[in-house]
Amino acid sequence: MDYRLLGPVEVWAAGRRVELKRRQERLLLAVLLLEPGKVVPTDRLIGLLWPEEQPGNPKRALQVYVSRLRAVLTDAQLLGEGHGYALQGTAGRTDVEKFAALVEQAQVLPDLERRREVLVEALALWRGPALADVASEDVRRRLCGGLDESRWAAQELRLRTELALGQHQEMLPELAELTAAQPTREGLATARMLALYRSGRQADALAVYAELVRHLDEELGVEPGAEVRDLQVAMLRQDESLNLAAAETGPRELPADVGLLVGRDELLGELAEVLTSAGRGSGVPAVVCLYGGAGTGKSAAAVRLGHRLADHYPGGQLFVRLQDVNGDPVPARTVLARLLRSLGVDPQTFPDSVEERSSLLRSTLAGRSVLLMFDDVLDAGQLRPLMPADGRCAVIATSRQPLLGLEDAVHRELQECIDEGFPGAGR
C-alpha cells in the first residue's frame, strides 16, 4: 500500500484507491503515519480528531475508527500500546518520506540540471496543503507546520537552482505569484530580486526589497536578515558577483601567485604530473604534501602549483588554512562548513556532526574535478575528514612535518626560502 498525505489523504493498493469514507478515519491514519512506529497517546488523538466538541464516549469512538482501519490496512499493523496507538510496517510508503528523500538527494547533487529535475519531482508529490481534506487549518498547522516549511525550503532551493541555470527571465511570472502569496518570505524575495536584476530591471529589484521591508515591519515587526540586506547593497553597487557569468563559475580561492619563484621548476613539474595523472580514473584522489620548516617557501610553491593546474580542475580550486593566527588548529567542523559553502551547499542543510559534514563534502565533490589546497596542516588526522573520495579531485597540502599516515600521498621536502614576497612564505 502507498499512503498520500501531501494533499487530500489517500490510500492506494495495486493501482487502485482504497475507500476511507469517514474524515476522522483518514485523519487518524494521517496522524499515525506522520509518526511511523511511534505510540501516539490516546488523549492526543482525541484532541486532534475532535478539537472543538467531543462525542459522548470519545475513547470508544476512537476504538471504532481503529477497528475500521485495521480491516483496511493489509500490509501494516495498527497496534494498541498502553495508552495509545502505533502504526507499524509503513516505512518508506508515504509521500512524506519520498519527498524528504528526494530533497536530501537534491541537496548534494553538483549537477544543476539534475538537481532541478529531482526537486521538481519532489515538489510534484504535493497535491495541495498536507492533510487538506481531513483537518481544520488550526489542526493542520499543528500537525504539518514542519512539512509546510520543508516544502517552501525545497521550493526556494529549486528557484536558486533555476537562477544558477540562467532561467531568470522565465521565472519572473512565477516569482511574482509566489512573493504575492508569501510576502514575508525572504528566500522568495531574494530569488525575485536576483531574477529582476539579471533581467536588467535593477529599480524593480530594489522595489521588491522595499516591499519586503514593509511587510516584515507591518506583519512581524522585524527587519530583513543579513542575506537579503547584503543582496540589496550589492545591487546598489552593481557588484559583478551578481552577474550570471560570475555565479556559474566554480570557486577560485587560490591566493595570488608570486612574481618570482626560483629553483622550483623541476619539483613543480614532477608534482604537476602526479596530480594530473595519478588519481584520474583510479577512484582515488591524488595527494601531494610540501613540507619544511619556517621560511622554506612551501606555501608559495604550493600556490604556484595550484595556479599551474587550475585549468585541469574546472570544478574549482579551494584554499583553506588549517591553523589560525595563534597557531591553533581550526576545528574540522568549521573547515567543513567553509568548504561546503564554497561548493554551493545551502548552509541550512549542514548536519551538525563532523562525520556527517565530511560525508556531505564527499557527496558534493563526487563527479566534480576540484583542487583542494590545505595550508598549515598539523598532522594527517586533521586532514582526513576533509579529503575527497573522487579520483577526479586532487589535494595539495603544506605542513612543517611529513603527514605520516596519509595513505598514497607524495611527500616532498623544501629546505630553503625561495621568495619572501609571498604572504605566508615562511610557513
C-alpha positions as a LaTeX table, in Angstrom:
\begin{tabular}{lrrr}
\hline
Residue & $x$ (\AA) & $y$ (\AA) & $z$ (\AA) \\
\hline
Met1 & 0.00 & 0.00 & 0.00 \\
Asp2 & 1.01 & 3.58 & $-0.61$ \\
Tyr3 & $-0.08$ & 6.45 & 1.59 \\
Arg4 & $-0.52$ & 10.02 & 0.40 \\
Leu5 & $-0.61$ & 12.85 & 2.89 \\
Leu6 & 0.68 & 15.77 & 0.82 \\
Gly7 & $-2.77$ & 16.93 & $-0.16$ \\
Pro8 & $-6.02$ & 15.04 & 0.45 \\
Val9 & $-5.32$ & 11.90 & 2.49 \\
Glu10 & $-5.44$ & 8.81 & 0.26 \\
Val11 & $-4.52$ & 5.12 & 0.44 \\
Trp12 & $-3.64$ & 3.23 & $-2.73$ \\
Ala13 & $-3.19$ & $-0.52$ & $-3.28$ \\
Ala14 & $-2.39$ & $-2.28$ & $-6.56$ \\
Gly15 & $-3.01$ & 0.92 & $-8.50$ \\
Arg16 & $-6.47$ & 1.48 & $-7.04$ \\
Arg17 & $-7.62$ & 3.90 & $-4.40$ \\
Val18 & $-8.80$ & 2.36 & $-1.13$ \\
Glu19 & $-12.01$ & 3.96 & 0.08 \\
Leu20 & $-11.96$ & 5.58 & 3.54 \\
Lys21 & $-15.26$ & 7.39 & 3.76 \\
Arg22 & $-15.06$ & 8.99 & 7.20 \\
Arg23 & $-12.95$ & 12.09 & 7.70 \\
Gln24 & $-11.91$ & 11.05 & 11.23 \\
Glu25 & $-10.63$ & 7.70 & 9.95 \\
Arg26 & $-8.43$ & 9.42 & 7.40 \\
Leu27 & $-7.20$ & 11.95 & 9.96 \\
Leu28 & $-6.40$ & 9.18 & 12.46 \\
Leu29 & $-4.43$ & 7.33 & 9.78 \\
Ala30 & $-2.58$ & 10.53 & 8.82 \\
Val31 & $-1.57$ & 11.31 & 12.41 \\
Leu32 & $-0.19$ & 7.79 & 12.89 \\
Leu33 & 1.62 & 7.90 & 9.53 \\
Leu34 & 3.29 & 11.18 & 10.45 \\
Glu35 & 4.88 & 9.38 & 13.41 \\
Pro36 & 5.54 & 5.89 & 11.99 \\
Gly37 & 6.27 & 3.24 & 14.58 \\
Lys38 & 5.74 & 5.62 & 17.48 \\
Val39 & 2.98 & 5.40 & 20.06 \\
Val40 & 0.65 & 8.38 & 19.80 \\
Pro41 & $-1.20$ & 8.91 & 23.12 \\
Thr42 & $-4.94$ & 8.38 & 23.12 \\
Asp43 & $-5.62$ & 11.81 & 24.63 \\
Arg44 & $-3.66$ & 13.49 & 21.83 \\
Leu45 & $-5.54$ & 11.55 & 19.17 \\
Ile46 & $-8.88$ & 12.51 & 20.69 \\
Gly47 & $-7.87$ & 16.16 & 20.87 \\
Leu48 & $-6.90$ & 16.15 & 17.18 \\
Leu49 & $-9.95$ & 14.23 & 15.94 \\
Trp50 & $-12.40$ & 16.33 & 17.92 \\
Pro51 & $-10.71$ & 19.69 & 18.64 \\
Glu52 & $-13.94$ & 21.52 & 19.48 \\
Glu53 & $-16.72$ & 19.17 & 20.56 \\
Gln54 & $-16.08$ & 15.56 & 21.57 \\
Pro55 & $-18.60$ & 12.69 & 21.31 \\
Gly56 & $-20.14$ & 11.28 & 24.46 \\
Asn57 & $-17.57$ & 8.48 & 24.71 \\
Pro58 & $-14.51$ & 9.61 & 22.69 \\
Lys59 & $-12.34$ & 6.63 & 23.62 \\
Arg60 & $-14.99$ & 4.23 & 22.38 \\
Ala61 & $-15.39$ & 6.24 & 19.16 \\
Leu62 & $-11.63$ & 6.15 & 18.68 \\
Gln63 & $-11.61$ & 2.37 & 19.13 \\
Val64 & $-14.27$ & 2.05 & 16.41 \\
Tyr65 & $-12.15$ & 4.04 & 13.97 \\
Val66 & $-9.10$ & 1.95 & 14.87 \\
Ser67 & $-11.04$ & $-1.25$ & 14.15 \\
Arg68 & $-12.18$ & 0.06 & 10.77 \\
Leu69 & $-8.63$ & 1.00 & 9.81 \\
Arg70 & $-7.34$ & $-2.43$ & 10.83 \\
Ala71 & $-9.83$ & $-4.01$ & 8.46 \\
Val72 & $-8.50$ & $-1.91$ & 5.57 \\
Leu73 & $-4.72$ & $-1.90$ & 6.15 \\
Thr74 & $-3.48$ & $-5.20$ & 4.76 \\
Asp75 & 0.27 & $-4.55$ & 4.94 \\
Ala76 & 0.55 & $-2.69$ & 8.24 \\
Gln77 & $-0.21$ & $-3.33$ & 11.89 \\
Leu78 & $-2.19$ & $-0.85$ & 13.94 \\
Leu79 & $-1.24$ & $-1.70$ & 17.49 \\
Gly80 & $-2.76$ & $-0.61$ & 20.77 \\
Glu81 & 0.14 & 0.15 & 23.11 \\
Gly82 & $-0.78$ & 1.09 & 26.68 \\
His83 & $-2.48$ & 4.47 & 26.47 \\
Gly84 & $-2.03$ & 4.99 & 22.74 \\
Tyr85 & $-1.74$ & 3.53 & 19.26 \\
Ala86 & 1.13 & 2.93 & 16.85 \\
Leu87 & 1.28 & 2.06 & 13.16 \\
Gln88 & 3.97 & $-0.47$ & 12.17 \\
Gly89 & 5.15 & $-1.61$ & 8.74 \\
Thr90 & 4.69 & 1.55 & 6.66 \\
Ala91 & 8.31 & 2.73 & 6.45 \\
Gly92 & 9.06 & 4.29 & 3.09 \\
Arg93 & 5.47 & 4.00 & 1.84 \\
Thr94 & 4.32 & 7.57 & 2.39 \\
Asp95 & 4.74 & 10.51 & 0.02 \\
Val96 & 6.11 & 12.44 & 3.01 \\
Glu97 & 9.10 & 10.10 & 3.23 \\
Lys98 & 9.58 & 10.05 & $-0.54$ \\
Phe99 & 9.56 & 13.86 & $-0.61$ \\
Ala100 & 12.16 & 14.07 & 2.16 \\
Ala101 & 14.42 & 11.52 & 0.45 \\
Leu102 & 14.29 & 13.33 & $-2.90$ \\
Val103 & 15.07 & 16.70 & $-1.32$ \\
Glu104 & 18.00 & 15.20 & 0.59 \\
Gln105 & 19.28 & 13.72 & $-2.67$ \\
Ala106 & 18.93 & 17.04 & $-4.49$ \\
Gln107 & 20.81 & 18.99 & $-1.84$ \\
Val108 & 24.10 & 17.22 & $-2.60$ \\
Leu109 & 23.81 & 16.93 & $-6.39$ \\
Pro110 & 26.55 & 19.00 & $-8.05$ \\
Asp111 & 24.88 & 18.87 & $-11.48$ \\
Leu112 & 22.41 & 21.78 & $-11.54$ \\
Glu113 & 20.10 & 20.35 & $-14.19$ \\
Arg114 & 19.83 & 17.03 & $-12.37$ \\
Arg115 & 19.25 & 18.86 & $-9.08$ \\
Arg116 & 16.41 & 20.82 & $-10.67$ \\
Glu117 & 14.83 & 17.63 & $-12.04$ \\
Val118 & 14.90 & 15.91 & $-8.65$ \\
Leu119 & 13.41 & 18.95 & $-6.89$ \\
Val120 & 10.63 & 19.20 & $-9.48$ \\
Glu121 & 9.89 & 15.52 & $-8.88$ \\
Ala122 & 9.81 & 16.08 & $-5.12$ \\
Leu123 & 7.53 & 19.11 & $-5.30$ \\
Ala124 & 5.18 & 17.30 & $-7.70$ \\
Leu125 & 4.27 & 14.96 & $-4.82$ \\
Trp126 & 2.36 & 17.84 & $-3.25$ \\
Arg127 & $-1.28$ & 17.86 & $-4.44$ \\
Gly128 & $-2.27$ & 20.73 & $-2.16$ \\
Pro129 & $-1.79$ & 21.56 & 1.52 \\
Ala130 & $-0.88$ & 18.47 & 3.56 \\
Leu131 & $-3.94$ & 16.78 & 5.10 \\
Ala132 & $-6.09$ & 19.20 & 3.10 \\
Asp133 & $-9.40$ & 17.31 & 3.39 \\
Val134 & $-9.26$ & 15.97 & 6.95 \\
Ala135 & $-8.19$ & 18.74 & 9.34 \\
Ser136 & $-9.13$ & 22.28 & 10.21 \\
Glu137 & $-6.47$ & 24.87 & 9.45 \\
Asp138 & $-5.56$ & 25.09 & 13.13 \\
Val139 & $-5.10$ & 21.32 & 13.46 \\
Arg140 & $-3.31$ & 21.18 & 10.12 \\
Arg141 & $-0.80$ & 23.79 & 11.28 \\
Arg142 & $-0.17$ & 21.85 & 14.49 \\
Leu143 & 0.50 & 18.65 & 12.58 \\
Cys144 & 2.12 & 19.94 & 9.40 \\
Gly145 & 3.99 & 23.13 & 10.27 \\
Gly146 & 7.33 & 21.42 & 9.72 \\
Leu147 & 6.15 & 19.83 & 6.48 \\
Asp148 & 4.98 & 23.17 & 5.11 \\
Glu149 & 8.34 & 24.72 & 5.95 \\
Ser150 & 10.15 & 21.84 & 4.21 \\
Arg151 & 8.02 & 22.40 & 1.13 \\
Trp152 & 8.91 & 26.10 & 0.98 \\
Ala153 & 12.60 & 25.36 & 1.60 \\
Ala154 & 12.59 & 22.88 & $-1.31$ \\
Gln155 & 10.81 & 25.44 & $-3.47$ \\
Glu156 & 13.45 & 28.05 & $-2.66$ \\
Leu157 & 16.26 & 25.60 & $-3.44$ \\
Arg158 & 14.64 & 24.90 & $-6.80$ \\
Leu159 & 14.40 & 28.62 & $-7.51$ \\
Arg160 & 18.07 & 29.15 & $-6.65$ \\
Thr161 & 18.95 & 26.25 & $-8.94$ \\
Glu162 & 16.88 & 27.71 & $-11.79$ \\
Leu163 & 18.64 & 31.04 & $-11.33$ \\
Ala164 & 22.03 & 29.34 & $-11.49$ \\
Leu165 & 20.90 & 27.72 & $-14.76$ \\
Gly166 & 20.17 & 31.15 & $-16.24$ \\
Gln167 & 16.37 & 30.91 & $-16.19$ \\
His168 & 15.86 & 34.35 & $-14.59$ \\
Gln169 & 13.55 & 35.83 & $-17.21$ \\
Glu170 & 11.40 & 32.71 & $-17.50$ \\
Met171 & 10.96 & 32.67 & $-13.71$ \\
Leu172 & 9.62 & 36.21 & $-13.30$ \\
Pro173 & 5.86 & 35.43 & $-13.56$ \\
Glu174 & 6.12 & 32.53 & $-11.09$ \\
Leu175 & 8.21 & 34.58 & $-8.67$ \\
Ala176 & 5.68 & 37.43 & $-8.77$ \\
Glu177 & 2.92 & 34.97 & $-7.79$ \\
Leu178 & 4.99 & 33.35 & $-5.05$ \\
Thr179 & 6.04 & 36.61 & $-3.40$ \\
Ala180 & 2.44 & 37.85 & $-3.53$ \\
Ala181 & 1.31 & 34.68 & $-1.75$ \\
Gln182 & 4.18 & 34.78 & 0.79 \\
Pro183 & 5.18 & 38.47 & 1.12 \\
Thr184 & 7.31 & 37.96 & 4.26 \\
Arg185 & 9.33 & 35.00 & 2.99 \\
Glu186 & 12.84 & 36.35 & 2.44 \\
Gly187 & 14.07 & 33.46 & 0.30 \\
Leu188 & 11.38 & 34.14 & $-2.28$ \\
Ala189 & 12.06 & 37.88 & $-2.25$ \\
Thr190 & 15.79 & 37.22 & $-2.69$ \\
Ala191 & 15.16 & 34.98 & $-5.72$ \\
Arg192 & 12.83 & 37.53 & $-7.31$ \\
Met193 & 15.26 & 40.39 & $-6.70$ \\
Leu194 & 18.08 & 38.48 & $-8.36$ \\
Ala195 & 15.90 & 37.42 & $-11.31$ \\
Leu196 & 14.83 & 41.03 & $-11.90$ \\
Tyr197 & 18.37 & 42.35 & $-11.55$ \\
Arg198 & 19.74 & 39.82 & $-14.05$ \\
Ser199 & 16.92 & 40.78 & $-16.41$ \\
Gly200 & 18.17 & 44.38 & $-16.41$ \\
Arg201 & 15.50 & 45.67 & $-14.00$ \\
Gln202 & 17.55 & 46.98 & $-11.08$ \\
Ala203 & 14.91 & 49.50 & $-9.97$ \\
Asp204 & 12.22 & 46.81 & $-9.84$ \\
Ala205 & 14.56 & 44.54 & $-7.90$ \\
Leu206 & 15.15 & 47.25 & $-5.29$ \\
Ala207 & 11.39 & 47.88 & $-5.14$ \\
Val208 & 10.90 & 44.22 & $-4.17$ \\
Tyr209 & 13.32 & 44.77 & $-1.29$ \\
Ala210 & 11.40 & 47.86 & $-0.13$ \\
Glu211 & 8.14 & 45.91 & $-0.24$ \\
Leu212 & 9.69 & 43.08 & 1.80 \\
Val213 & 10.88 & 45.56 & 4.43 \\
Arg214 & 7.38 & 47.00 & 4.69 \\
His215 & 5.67 & 43.62 & 5.07 \\
Leu216 & 8.16 & 42.37 & 7.65 \\
Asp217 & 7.70 & 45.52 & 9.70 \\
Glu218 & 3.90 & 45.65 & 9.50 \\
Glu219 & 3.17 & 41.94 & 9.87 \\
Leu220 & 6.00 & 40.60 & 12.02 \\
Gly221 & 7.73 & 43.66 & 13.49 \\
Val222 & 11.18 & 42.52 & 12.35 \\
Glu223 & 13.88 & 43.64 & 9.93 \\
Pro224 & 15.20 & 41.66 & 6.94 \\
Gly225 & 18.00 & 39.20 & 7.54 \\
Ala226 & 21.63 & 39.69 & 6.60 \\
Glu227 & 21.44 & 37.76 & 3.31 \\
Val228 & 18.78 & 39.91 & 1.69 \\
Arg229 & 20.30 & 43.12 & 3.12 \\
Asp230 & 23.66 & 42.20 & 1.62 \\
Leu231 & 21.97 & 41.49 & $-1.72$ \\
Gln232 & 20.38 & 44.94 & $-1.73$ \\
Val233 & 23.74 & 46.60 & $-1.05$ \\
Ala234 & 25.40 & 44.55 & $-3.80$ \\
Met235 & 22.71 & 45.64 & $-6.24$ \\
Leu236 & 23.17 & 49.31 & $-5.33$ \\
Arg237 & 26.87 & 48.87 & $-6.03$ \\
Gln238 & 26.16 & 46.84 & $-9.18$ \\
Asp239 & 28.53 & 44.20 & $-7.88$ \\
Glu240 & 29.83 & 41.95 & $-10.66$ \\
Ser241 & 29.38 & 38.89 & $-8.48$ \\
Leu242 & 25.62 & 39.15 & $-9.12$ \\
Asn243 & 26.03 & 38.56 & $-12.84$ \\
Leu244 & 25.18 & 35.12 & $-14.13$ \\
Ala245 & 28.62 & 34.50 & $-15.57$ \\
Ala246 & 30.19 & 35.06 & $-12.15$ \\
Ala247 & 27.53 & 32.93 & $-10.47$ \\
Glu248 & 28.19 & 29.99 & $-12.82$ \\
Thr249 & 31.93 & 29.99 & $-12.22$ \\
Gly250 & 33.26 & 27.45 & $-9.75$ \\
Pro251 & 35.12 & 28.69 & $-6.66$ \\
Arg252 & 38.54 & 30.19 & $-7.41$ \\
Glu253 & 40.08 & 30.66 & $-3.97$ \\
Leu254 & 43.82 & 30.33 & $-4.54$ \\
Pro255 & 45.88 & 33.29 & $-3.30$ \\
Ala256 & 47.68 & 35.37 & $-5.92$ \\
Asp257 & 50.68 & 33.67 & $-7.48$ \\
Val258 & 54.15 & 35.00 & $-6.63$ \\
Gly259 & 56.01 & 37.06 & $-9.17$ \\
Leu260 & 59.29 & 35.16 & $-8.83$ \\
Leu261 & 59.95 & 31.62 & $-7.70$ \\
Val262 & 63.47 & 30.39 & $-8.39$ \\
Gly263 & 64.68 & 26.81 & $-8.42$ \\
Arg264 & 61.35 & 25.00 & $-8.16$ \\
Asp265 & 60.53 & 24.27 & $-11.81$ \\
Glu266 & 61.67 & 20.65 & $-11.76$ \\
Leu267 & 59.86 & 19.90 & $-8.50$ \\
Leu268 & 56.65 & 21.59 & $-9.63$ \\
Gly269 & 56.77 & 19.75 & $-12.95$ \\
Glu270 & 57.06 & 16.44 & $-11.13$ \\
Leu271 & 54.19 & 17.20 & $-8.78$ \\
Ala272 & 52.02 & 18.51 & $-11.61$ \\
Glu273 & 52.44 & 15.15 & $-13.32$ \\
Val274 & 51.47 & 13.37 & $-10.10$ \\
Leu275 & 48.30 & 15.42 & $-9.68$ \\
Thr276 & 47.12 & 15.24 & $-13.27$ \\
Ser277 & 47.69 & 11.53 & $-13.80$ \\
Ala278 & 47.82 & 9.59 & $-10.53$ \\
Gly279 & 44.23 & 9.93 & $-9.44$ \\
Arg280 & 42.41 & 10.13 & $-12.77$ \\
Gly281 & 40.31 & 7.03 & $-13.39$ \\
Ser282 & 41.57 & 5.21 & $-10.31$ \\
Gly283 & 38.83 & 6.34 & $-7.96$ \\
Val284 & 41.49 & 7.65 & $-5.54$ \\
Pro285 & 42.34 & 11.37 & $-5.45$ \\
Ala286 & 45.99 & 12.31 & $-5.92$ \\
Val287 & 47.62 & 13.97 & $-2.89$ \\
Val288 & 50.92 & 15.82 & $-2.62$ \\
Cys289 & 52.44 & 17.28 & 0.53 \\
Leu290 & 55.09 & 20.01 & 0.57 \\
Tyr291 & 56.72 & 20.12 & 3.98 \\
Gly292 & 59.54 & 22.05 & 5.57 \\
Gly293 & 60.46 & 24.48 & 8.30 \\
Ala294 & 59.52 & 28.13 & 8.56 \\
Gly295 & 60.82 & 30.24 & 5.70 \\
Thr296 & 61.22 & 27.47 & 3.14 \\
Gly297 & 58.59 & 28.86 & 0.75 \\
Lys298 & 56.38 & 25.78 & 0.75 \\
Ser299 & 53.17 & 27.82 & 0.63 \\
Ala300 & 54.46 & 29.87 & $-2.32$ \\
Ala301 & 55.40 & 26.69 & $-4.18$ \\
Ala302 & 52.00 & 25.12 & $-3.43$ \\
Val303 & 50.15 & 28.18 & $-4.73$ \\
Arg304 & 52.27 & 28.24 & $-7.91$ \\
Leu305 & 51.48 & 24.57 & $-8.42$ \\
Gly306 & 47.78 & 25.22 & $-7.89$ \\
His307 & 47.69 & 28.01 & $-10.47$ \\
Arg308 & 49.58 & 25.85 & $-12.96$ \\
Leu309 & 46.93 & 23.14 & $-12.65$ \\
Ala310 & 43.81 & 25.31 & $-12.35$ \\
Asp311 & 42.57 & 24.51 & $-15.86$ \\
His312 & 42.72 & 20.79 & $-15.07$ \\
Tyr313 & 40.16 & 21.29 & $-12.30$ \\
Pro314 & 37.21 & 23.18 & $-13.84$ \\
Gly315 & 35.06 & 22.38 & $-10.80$ \\
Gly316 & 37.07 & 24.95 & $-8.84$ \\
Gln317 & 40.03 & 25.42 & $-6.56$ \\
Leu318 & 39.50 & 25.67 & $-2.80$ \\
Phe319 & 42.01 & 27.11 & $-0.34$ \\
Val320 & 41.91 & 26.80 & 3.46 \\
Arg321 & 44.47 & 27.46 & 6.18 \\
Leu322 & 44.18 & 24.88 & 8.92 \\
Gln323 & 45.83 & 26.97 & 11.66 \\
Asp324 & 44.53 & 30.26 & 12.99 \\
Val325 & 46.64 & 33.35 & 13.71 \\
Asn326 & 47.64 & 31.90 & 17.09 \\
Gly327 & 48.86 & 28.65 & 15.57 \\
Asp328 & 45.89 & 26.68 & 16.92 \\
Pro329 & 44.12 & 24.17 & 14.66 \\
Val330 & 40.90 & 25.32 & 13.04 \\
Pro331 & 38.14 & 22.85 & 14.05 \\
Ala332 & 37.22 & 20.36 & 11.35 \\
Arg333 & 33.54 & 21.26 & 11.71 \\
Thr334 & 34.36 & 24.89 & 10.86 \\
Val335 & 36.57 & 23.99 & 7.90 \\
Leu336 & 33.93 & 21.63 & 6.50 \\
Ala337 & 31.30 & 24.37 & 6.70 \\
Arg338 & 33.62 & 26.71 & 4.82 \\
Leu339 & 34.26 & 24.14 & 2.07 \\
Leu340 & 30.58 & 23.26 & 1.70 \\
Arg341 & 29.58 & 26.92 & 1.41 \\
Ser342 & 32.22 & 27.45 & $-1.27$ \\
Leu343 & 30.80 & 24.49 & $-3.21$ \\
Gly344 & 27.31 & 25.98 & $-3.16$ \\
Val345 & 25.68 & 23.80 & $-0.50$ \\
Asp346 & 22.87 & 25.57 & 1.34 \\
Pro347 & 24.09 & 26.31 & 4.92 \\
Gln348 & 20.62 & 25.49 & 6.25 \\
Thr349 & 21.20 & 21.87 & 5.21 \\
Phe350 & 24.53 & 21.42 & 7.03 \\
Pro351 & 24.39 & 18.49 & 9.51 \\
Asp352 & 25.80 & 19.01 & 12.99 \\
Ser353 & 28.43 & 16.30 & 13.36 \\
Val354 & 31.87 & 16.27 & 11.77 \\
Glu355 & 31.23 & 12.78 & 10.38 \\
Glu356 & 28.04 & 13.83 & 8.62 \\
Arg357 & 29.60 & 17.02 & 7.24 \\
Ser358 & 32.55 & 15.01 & 5.98 \\
Ser359 & 30.18 & 12.61 & 4.24 \\
Leu360 & 28.27 & 15.52 & 2.72 \\
Leu361 & 31.53 & 17.00 & 1.43 \\
Arg362 & 32.44 & 13.73 & $-0.28$ \\
Ser363 & 28.98 & 13.53 & $-1.83$ \\
Thr364 & 29.18 & 17.12 & $-3.04$ \\
Leu365 & 32.61 & 16.56 & $-4.63$ \\
Ala366 & 31.53 & 13.33 & $-6.33$ \\
Gly367 & 31.64 & 13.76 & $-10.09$ \\
Arg368 & 33.47 & 17.08 & $-9.92$ \\
Ser369 & 37.07 & 17.97 & $-10.74$ \\
Val370 & 38.09 & 20.14 & $-7.80$ \\
Leu371 & 41.53 & 21.00 & $-6.45$ \\
Leu372 & 41.70 & 21.40 & $-2.67$ \\
Met373 & 44.67 & 23.19 & $-1.10$ \\
Phe374 & 45.23 & 22.95 & 2.65 \\
Asp375 & 47.88 & 25.23 & 4.12 \\
Asp376 & 49.50 & 24.81 & 7.56 \\
Val377 & 48.34 & 21.24 & 8.18 \\
Leu378 & 49.34 & 19.98 & 11.63 \\
Asp379 & 49.02 & 16.24 & 11.02 \\
Ala380 & 47.29 & 13.64 & 8.90 \\
Gly381 & 44.43 & 13.30 & 11.37 \\
Gln382 & 43.47 & 16.93 & 10.84 \\
Leu383 & 43.25 & 16.34 & 7.10 \\
Arg384 & 41.32 & 13.06 & 6.94 \\
Pro385 & 37.76 & 14.47 & 7.45 \\
Leu386 & 38.43 & 16.98 & 4.66 \\
Met387 & 39.56 & 14.54 & 1.99 \\
Pro388 & 37.57 & 13.89 & $-1.20$ \\
Ala389 & 36.89 & 10.36 & $-2.38$ \\
Asp390 & 36.56 & 11.02 & $-6.12$ \\
Gly391 & 39.65 & 10.41 & $-8.27$ \\
Arg392 & 38.84 & 13.48 & $-10.35$ \\
Cys393 & 39.76 & 15.64 & $-7.36$ \\
Ala394 & 43.25 & 16.35 & $-6.02$ \\
Val395 & 44.80 & 17.69 & $-2.83$ \\
Ile396 & 47.85 & 19.89 & $-2.21$ \\
Ala397 & 48.89 & 20.22 & 1.43 \\
Thr398 & 51.66 & 22.13 & 3.19 \\
Ser399 & 52.99 & 21.30 & 6.65 \\
Arg400 & 56.01 & 21.57 & 8.90 \\
Gln401 & 56.46 & 17.78 & 9.02 \\
Pro402 & 55.63 & 14.86 & 6.71 \\
Leu403 & 51.98 & 13.86 & 7.08 \\
Leu404 & 52.68 & 10.34 & 8.31 \\
Gly405 & 49.74 & 8.04 & 7.94 \\
Leu406 & 48.26 & 9.88 & 4.97 \\
Glu407 & 47.92 & 6.97 & 2.57 \\
Asp408 & 49.24 & 7.29 & $-1.01$ \\
Ala409 & 50.40 & 10.90 & $-0.56$ \\
Val410 & 53.55 & 12.03 & $-2.35$ \\
His411 & 55.79 & 13.99 & 0.06 \\
Arg412 & 58.48 & 16.46 & $-0.94$ \\
Glu413 & 60.64 & 18.45 & 1.46 \\
Leu414 & 61.57 & 22.10 & 0.86 \\
Gln415 & 64.72 & 23.28 & 2.63 \\
Glu416 & 65.27 & 26.89 & 1.65 \\
Cys417 & 63.21 & 30.02 & 1.24 \\
Ile418 & 62.82 & 30.94 & $-2.42$ \\
Asp419 & 60.60 & 34.02 & $-2.33$ \\
Glu420 & 59.86 & 36.06 & 0.74 \\
Gly421 & 57.41 & 38.23 & $-1.20$ \\
Phe422 & 54.52 & 35.75 & $-0.86$ \\
Pro423 & 52.42 & 36.39 & 2.24 \\
Gly424 & 52.99 & 33.31 & 4.36 \\
Ala425 & 56.06 & 32.09 & 2.52 \\
Gly426 & 57.59 & 31.25 & 5.88 \\
Arg427 & 55.01 & 28.59 & 6.58 \\
\hline
\end{tabular}
